[in-house]
Each structure stands twice: as C-alpha cells, then as structure tokens.
Amino acid sequence: MMAPPAAADEWDGVNLNLSAICKECKEVPPNLVEEFSSGDLVCGSCGLVIGDRIVDTRSEWRTFANDDQATDDPSRVGDGANELLNGSQLTTSIAFDPSSNRAGQDLSRAHARANVDKTNKVLVEAYKIIGQHCDAINIPKNVSDTAKHLFKMQDDAKAAKGKSQESIIAGCVFIACRQCGVPRTFREIYALTKVSKKEIGKTFKHLEKFFNQKRDSINATKGHVAASDEFKSTSSTSAKELCVRFCSQLGLKNQMFVKVSQGIADSPVTLHELAGRSPLSVAAACIYMAAHLLGSPRTAKEISGIAGVSDGTIRNSYKFLYLKKETIIKDDWIRDGRGSMDNLPGA
C-alpha cells in the first residue's frame, strides 16, 4: 500500500537539486570550474577532474570570415540579415581556387548566373555609389544610411519610374542631408554627382512628394511609424545653416564667428535687403562682414572659392549690409574689444 503524500510544509527548506561535489574536498557548496577548452569539469580547490566531455552551451556570435583569408571559412554563425536588401539572404555560394583547374571556376560562374538576384544587385550597386558620394564630401555616416534607406523605400514602391538611377541617387542624398541637419545645395550635389541641377530639382520634388504621401497614409490609418521611416518636411536651405560649414572651411574655428555671421544672416534687415538672392551669396556676404568685424578678415576671393559664388556677387551683397551696419550689428558682438566697426571695409 502506497504511503500517503507528504504535506507541502514538510519539504520547506529542503534542497532537492542534484549537484556534483568533489569527493576529495567535499566542499559545500562545491567550487567547480568548467574548462570549455578541454571539456572538463574541474574542482577549483584541488584540481580533481570531476567530469569530462562537457558541452559548451554558450552562444557563438563570432564570424571568422575575415580572419582566414584564402582558407576554408570555419564560421558557424553568420552575420545578421541586411534590412536594406530583399529576400531571406540565405543563399549558397560555390567557391573556387583560382590556382586550380577551371572546372570549379566555371561551376561557380554558372551557379551565380542561375541564382542571381537582380533586385539585390541593383540595390547593392546603388548603395555602393551612395557610400562613395558621401565619403567624397565627408558627411556623417548617418546621412549615408538615411540615403540608402530612402532609396530602398522608393525602389520597393517603384516611385521613380522613368528616372535614371543617377538622378534618384542624387535626390536621395540631397534629401538625406536635409533630414539629418547637414543640408547641401543643388550646386554642391551637382558637383558631386554630375547630375544637372534641373534634374536634381525635379527628382527631389517627386521623391519628397512620395515620402510625404507615405507618411500621411500611415498616420491616417494610425499605424506605427518606425524611426527609420519617419520623414520630416523641410524647407529650403537658409543662409544661416550654411554659415557653420563655410566658417569651418575658411578656418574661422571660433564660435564667435559662427554666432555673428548667423546673427547677421538672421537679421530682419538682412532678410529684407537681400531678399531674392541665393542663400549662398547671402551666407558669403555675412561671413565677409563678420570676419572683418572681428578682426580676422577673409578676402571676397577666398570666400568665393568656398561658397561657390563670384567675389563680385559677394561685394555687391555686402554693400547693402554695410549701409545698414548700425542696425544689423549688435553691441554685444563688439563689446570688450572683440570687434570694431572701424574694421569693416568701405562699400
């Protein structure tokens, strides 16, 4: 006859876990160490081997693909999937040794032709070009990543049919610069991509309309918008935004130059007197005035090489600022001898 089950309170405080223990030390709790390199379970106090053939159950997240050049790849867990590419990306590739016979090379080439993913091939080529363009003008990596994501979004929706890949890439880079707060002008993107300013402008308007419509459609359905998919409407690049970069390129590292040039560019008088002029010429004239005001003058020719406008245009814009200097220049900019209006050249 079976004994009645024990009451629950009889097991309180009793350790029912099975545990290994060193038969020499008999320490409780045991000081056991797992040596995964040899597969042994060893007593940390006396060194006695308690067990062998210990299986390493830890995760392996390392890939050895870049460590073993020209040898077999021993990686057991590959890289994570690239969200910017389509498909599962779980493909098989046939490797070959160029020094061996041509049979392996022919087999690898035939396999590549039979399994090529044309969609991913176009994306990879576009991402490569975007990365090269962004590296050429030394803009942050987040701009490159944003441009790639924008290209992927429009490619999935086929939103730019009929437009060349070069113009789409130029438009995505231009929009990405604005989204990340480092705006570039059409002229700078033209110099970078060799796509005409007119074509960049058309592509930019088309893509911006598509991204805004996609954002509005998601918001209308109260859907969740990922941080990478969030698109912010931006206005045209202002002269104030350009002053930071132009001052840095001219060697005017002191923040005072940036503050004064941006203050001049943001002045209501400047906005009125130089209305209708391009932001490039306005920013150049403001920097020209600020540099002379603070005692570190830069010639109009030096500034024209950075801003991309003629020195005559800079001087012409400066004339209007000089006539209103008493209204534009604030007292705290030149207080304590930091600058003087006497430094300003005549109009």
C-alpha positions as CSV (number, residue, x, y, z in Angstrom):
1,M,0.0,0.0,0.0
2,M,1.4,3.4,-1.0
3,A,2.3,5.9,1.7
4,P,0.1,9.0,1.8
5,P,1.7,12.0,0.1
6,A,3.7,14.2,2.3
7,A,2.4,17.6,3.3
8,A,3.7,20.6,1.4
9,D,5.2,22.1,4.6
10,E,7.4,19.1,5.2
11,W,9.5,20.0,2.1
12,D,10.1,23.6,3.1
13,G,13.8,24.4,3.3
14,V,14.9,21.1,1.7
15,N,17.2,21.4,-1.3
16,L,16.0,18.9,-3.9
17,N,18.5,19.8,-6.6
18,L,21.1,17.3,-7.6
19,S,24.6,18.7,-7.6
20,A,28.1,17.3,-8.2
21,I,30.7,17.5,-5.4
22,C,34.4,16.9,-5.2
23,K,35.0,13.6,-3.4
24,E,38.3,14.8,-2.1
25,C,37.4,18.3,-0.8
26,K,33.7,17.6,-0.1
27,E,33.1,21.4,0.0
28,V,29.5,22.6,0.2
29,P,28.8,24.5,-2.0
30,P,31.3,22.9,-4.4
31,N,34.0,25.0,-6.1
32,L,33.6,23.6,-9.6
33,V,35.0,25.2,-12.7
34,E,34.0,24.3,-16.3
35,E,37.0,24.3,-18.6
36,F,35.4,24.5,-22.1
37,S,38.8,24.5,-23.8
38,S,39.4,20.9,-22.6
39,G,35.8,19.9,-22.0
40,D,36.5,19.0,-18.3
41,L,34.7,19.8,-15.0
42,V,37.4,20.5,-12.5
43,C,37.4,21.2,-8.8
44,G,38.8,24.7,-8.3
45,S,40.3,23.9,-4.9
46,C,42.3,20.7,-5.5
47,G,42.2,20.4,-9.3
48,L,40.5,17.0,-9.3
49,V,38.6,16.3,-12.6
50,I,35.0,15.6,-11.7
51,G,33.7,15.1,-15.2
52,D,34.7,15.2,-18.8
53,R,33.1,15.8,-22.2
54,I,31.4,19.0,-21.0
55,V,29.4,20.6,-23.8
56,D,29.8,24.3,-24.3
57,T,26.2,25.6,-24.4
58,R,27.1,29.2,-24.8
59,S,26.1,31.1,-28.0
60,E,28.6,31.6,-30.7
61,W,28.2,35.0,-32.3
62,R,31.6,35.4,-33.9
63,T,32.3,35.0,-37.6
64,F,35.8,34.1,-38.8
65,A,35.3,35.0,-42.4
66,N,37.8,37.9,-42.3
67,D,40.4,36.1,-40.2
68,D,41.0,33.2,-42.5
69,Q,41.9,34.6,-45.9
70,A,42.3,32.1,-48.7
71,T,41.3,29.2,-46.5
72,D,38.0,27.5,-45.5
73,D,35.7,29.7,-43.6
74,P,35.0,28.0,-40.2
75,S,32.3,30.4,-39.2
76,R,29.3,28.7,-37.6
77,V,27.0,31.7,-37.1
78,G,27.0,34.2,-39.9
79,D,26.3,37.9,-39.9
80,G,22.8,39.3,-39.3
81,A,20.5,39.9,-42.3
82,N,20.8,43.2,-44.0
83,E,17.5,45.1,-43.8
84,L,18.4,47.1,-46.9
85,L,18.3,44.0,-49.1
86,N,15.4,41.9,-50.2
87,G,14.8,38.2,-49.6
88,S,15.9,35.9,-46.8
89,Q,19.6,36.2,-47.9
90,L,20.1,32.5,-47.0
91,T,21.9,31.6,-50.2
92,T,24.5,29.1,-51.2
93,S,27.7,30.0,-52.9
94,I,30.3,27.8,-54.7
95,A,33.8,28.8,-54.0
96,F,36.8,28.1,-56.2
97,D,40.6,28.4,-56.1
98,P,41.9,30.5,-59.0
99,S,45.2,28.5,-59.0
100,S,43.4,25.2,-59.6
101,N,41.7,23.9,-62.7
102,R,38.9,25.9,-64.5
103,A,36.2,23.4,-63.6
104,G,35.5,25.0,-60.2
105,Q,35.5,28.5,-61.7
106,D,33.1,27.5,-64.4
107,L,30.8,25.8,-61.9
108,S,30.8,28.9,-59.7
109,R,30.1,31.2,-62.6
110,A,27.2,29.0,-63.8
111,H,25.8,28.9,-60.3
112,A,26.0,32.7,-60.0
113,R,24.2,33.2,-63.3
114,A,21.4,30.8,-62.3
115,N,20.8,32.3,-58.9
116,V,21.5,36.0,-59.3
117,D,19.0,38.3,-57.6
118,K,18.7,41.2,-60.0
119,T,16.8,43.3,-57.4
120,N,19.5,43.0,-54.8
121,K,22.2,43.5,-57.5
122,V,20.7,46.9,-58.3
123,L,20.4,47.8,-54.6
124,V,23.9,46.8,-53.8
125,E,25.3,48.9,-56.7
126,A,23.2,51.9,-55.7
127,Y,24.4,51.6,-52.0
128,K,28.0,51.5,-53.2
129,I,27.6,54.7,-55.2
130,I,25.8,56.4,-52.3
131,G,28.6,55.5,-49.9
132,Q,31.2,56.8,-52.4
133,H,29.4,60.1,-52.8
134,C,29.0,60.6,-49.1
135,D,32.7,59.8,-48.4
136,A,33.8,62.2,-51.1
137,I,32.2,65.2,-49.3
138,N,33.0,64.0,-45.7
139,I,29.4,63.9,-44.4
140,P,28.4,61.7,-41.4
141,K,27.6,58.1,-41.8
142,N,24.0,58.6,-40.7
143,V,23.5,60.6,-43.8
144,S,24.7,57.7,-45.9
145,D,22.5,55.3,-44.1
146,T,19.4,57.6,-44.4
147,A,20.1,58.0,-48.2
148,K,20.3,54.2,-48.6
149,H,17.0,53.7,-46.6
150,L,15.3,56.4,-48.8
151,F,16.5,54.7,-51.9
152,K,15.2,51.3,-50.7
153,M,11.8,52.8,-49.9
154,Q,11.3,54.3,-53.3
155,D,12.7,51.2,-55.0
156,D,10.1,49.0,-53.2
157,A,7.3,51.2,-54.3
158,K,8.7,51.8,-57.8
159,A,8.0,55.5,-57.1
160,A,10.5,57.0,-59.6
161,K,9.8,55.1,-62.8
162,G,11.3,56.6,-65.8
163,K,14.1,58.5,-63.9
164,S,17.7,57.5,-64.2
165,Q,19.4,55.8,-61.2
166,E,22.0,58.6,-61.0
167,S,19.3,61.2,-60.6
168,I,17.4,59.1,-58.0
169,I,20.7,58.7,-56.0
170,A,21.4,62.4,-56.2
171,G,17.8,63.2,-55.0
172,C,18.1,60.7,-52.1
173,V,21.5,62.1,-51.0
174,F,20.1,65.7,-51.1
175,I,17.0,64.7,-49.1
176,A,19.1,62.7,-46.6
177,C,21.4,65.7,-46.0
178,R,18.3,67.8,-45.1
179,Q,16.8,65.1,-42.9
180,C,20.0,64.8,-40.9
181,G,20.5,68.5,-40.4
182,V,23.6,68.9,-42.7
183,P,22.0,70.5,-45.8
184,R,23.8,70.8,-49.1
185,T,22.8,73.0,-52.1
186,F,21.8,71.8,-55.5
187,R,25.1,73.2,-56.8
188,E,27.1,71.0,-54.4
189,I,25.1,67.9,-55.3
190,Y,25.6,68.6,-59.0
191,A,29.4,68.9,-58.5
192,L,29.3,65.6,-56.6
193,T,27.0,63.5,-58.9
194,K,27.3,65.4,-62.3
195,V,23.5,65.3,-62.5
196,S,22.2,68.6,-63.7
197,K,20.7,70.9,-61.1
198,K,17.4,71.0,-63.0
199,E,17.1,67.2,-62.9
200,I,18.1,67.1,-59.3
201,G,15.3,69.6,-58.5
202,K,12.7,67.6,-60.4
203,T,13.7,64.3,-58.8
204,F,13.8,65.9,-55.3
205,K,10.3,67.3,-55.7
206,H,9.0,63.9,-56.9
207,L,10.6,61.9,-54.1
208,E,9.7,64.4,-51.4
209,K,6.0,64.2,-52.5
210,F,6.2,60.4,-52.4
211,F,7.7,60.3,-48.9
212,N,5.2,62.8,-47.6
213,Q,2.3,60.8,-49.0
214,K,3.6,57.6,-47.5
215,R,4.0,59.3,-44.1
216,D,0.5,60.8,-44.3
217,S,-1.1,57.4,-45.3
218,I,0.5,55.7,-42.3
219,N,-0.7,58.5,-39.9
220,A,-4.2,58.3,-41.4
221,T,-4.5,54.6,-40.6
222,K,-2.9,55.3,-37.1
223,G,-0.2,52.8,-38.0
224,H,3.1,52.6,-36.2
225,V,5.9,54.6,-37.9
226,A,9.4,53.3,-37.3
227,A,12.1,55.8,-36.5
228,S,13.9,55.0,-39.8
229,D,10.6,55.5,-41.8
230,E,9.7,58.9,-40.2
231,F,10.0,61.6,-42.8
232,K,10.2,65.3,-41.8
233,S,9.1,68.0,-44.1
234,T,11.9,70.5,-44.6
235,S,12.2,74.0,-46.1
236,S,14.9,75.2,-48.4
237,T,18.4,75.6,-47.1
238,S,18.8,79.0,-45.4
239,A,21.9,81.2,-45.3
240,K,22.1,80.7,-41.5
241,E,22.5,77.0,-41.9
242,L,25.4,77.4,-44.4
243,C,27.4,79.8,-42.2
244,V,28.6,77.0,-39.9
245,R,30.1,74.9,-42.6
246,F,31.6,77.9,-44.6
247,C,33.2,79.3,-41.4
248,S,34.8,76.0,-40.6
249,Q,36.2,75.6,-44.2
250,L,37.6,79.1,-44.0
251,G,39.5,78.4,-40.8
252,L,37.2,80.5,-38.6
253,K,37.0,78.0,-35.9
254,N,36.0,80.3,-33.1
255,Q,32.3,80.0,-32.3
256,M,32.1,83.8,-32.2
257,F,32.5,83.9,-36.0
258,V,29.6,81.5,-36.4
259,K,27.4,83.4,-33.9
260,V,28.0,86.8,-35.6
261,S,27.6,85.5,-39.2
262,Q,24.4,83.7,-38.3
263,G,23.2,86.7,-36.4
264,I,23.7,88.9,-39.5
265,A,22.1,86.3,-41.8
266,D,19.1,86.0,-39.4
267,S,18.6,89.8,-39.0
268,P,15.3,91.2,-40.4
269,V,17.3,93.9,-42.2
270,T,19.4,91.3,-44.0
271,L,16.3,89.2,-44.9
272,H,14.7,92.4,-46.3
273,E,17.7,93.9,-48.1
274,L,19.0,90.7,-49.6
275,A,15.5,89.1,-50.4
276,G,15.5,87.1,-53.5
277,R,19.3,86.4,-53.5
278,S,20.6,82.9,-53.2
279,P,21.4,81.6,-49.7
280,L,25.0,81.0,-50.9
281,S,25.6,84.7,-51.7
282,V,23.8,85.8,-48.6
283,A,25.9,83.5,-46.4
284,A,29.1,84.5,-48.1
285,A,28.4,88.3,-47.6
286,C,27.5,87.7,-43.9
287,I,30.8,85.8,-43.3
288,Y,32.7,88.5,-45.2
289,M,31.2,91.1,-42.9
290,A,31.7,89.1,-39.7
291,A,35.3,88.2,-40.4
292,H,36.3,91.8,-40.9
293,L,34.2,92.9,-37.9
294,L,36.0,90.5,-35.6
295,G,39.5,91.3,-36.9
296,S,40.2,88.1,-38.9
297,P,39.4,89.3,-42.4
298,R,38.9,87.0,-45.4
299,T,39.0,88.3,-48.9
300,A,36.0,88.0,-51.1
301,K,38.0,85.7,-53.4
302,E,38.8,83.3,-50.6
303,I,35.1,83.2,-49.6
304,S,34.0,82.8,-53.2
305,G,36.2,79.6,-53.5
306,I,34.3,78.1,-50.6
307,A,30.8,79.3,-51.2
308,G,30.8,78.8,-55.0
309,V,29.7,82.4,-55.9
310,S,31.8,85.1,-57.6
311,D,33.6,87.6,-55.5
312,G,31.7,90.4,-57.3
313,T,28.4,88.9,-56.1
314,I,29.8,88.9,-52.5
315,R,30.9,92.5,-52.7
316,N,27.6,93.6,-54.2
317,S,25.6,91.9,-51.4
318,Y,28.0,93.3,-48.8
319,K,27.2,96.9,-50.0
320,F,23.6,96.6,-48.8
321,L,24.7,95.2,-45.4
322,Y,27.3,97.9,-45.0
323,L,24.7,100.7,-45.5
324,K,22.6,99.2,-42.7
325,K,25.5,98.2,-40.4
326,E,24.3,100.3,-37.5
327,T,21.1,98.4,-37.4
328,I,22.4,94.9,-38.1
329,I,25.4,94.8,-35.8
330,K,24.6,94.2,-32.1
331,D,26.6,95.8,-29.3
332,D,27.5,92.6,-27.5
333,W,29.2,91.3,-30.7
334,I,31.9,94.0,-30.4
335,R,31.9,94.6,-26.6
336,D,35.2,94.4,-24.7
337,G,37.2,94.9,-27.8
338,R,36.1,91.7,-29.5
339,G,35.5,93.6,-32.7
340,S,35.1,97.1,-34.2
341,M,33.0,98.7,-36.9
342,D,36.2,100.5,-38.0
343,N,37.5,97.2,-39.3
344,L,34.8,97.0,-41.9
345,P,35.9,97.9,-45.4
346,G,34.0,100.6,-47.2
347,A,31.2,99.6,-49.6
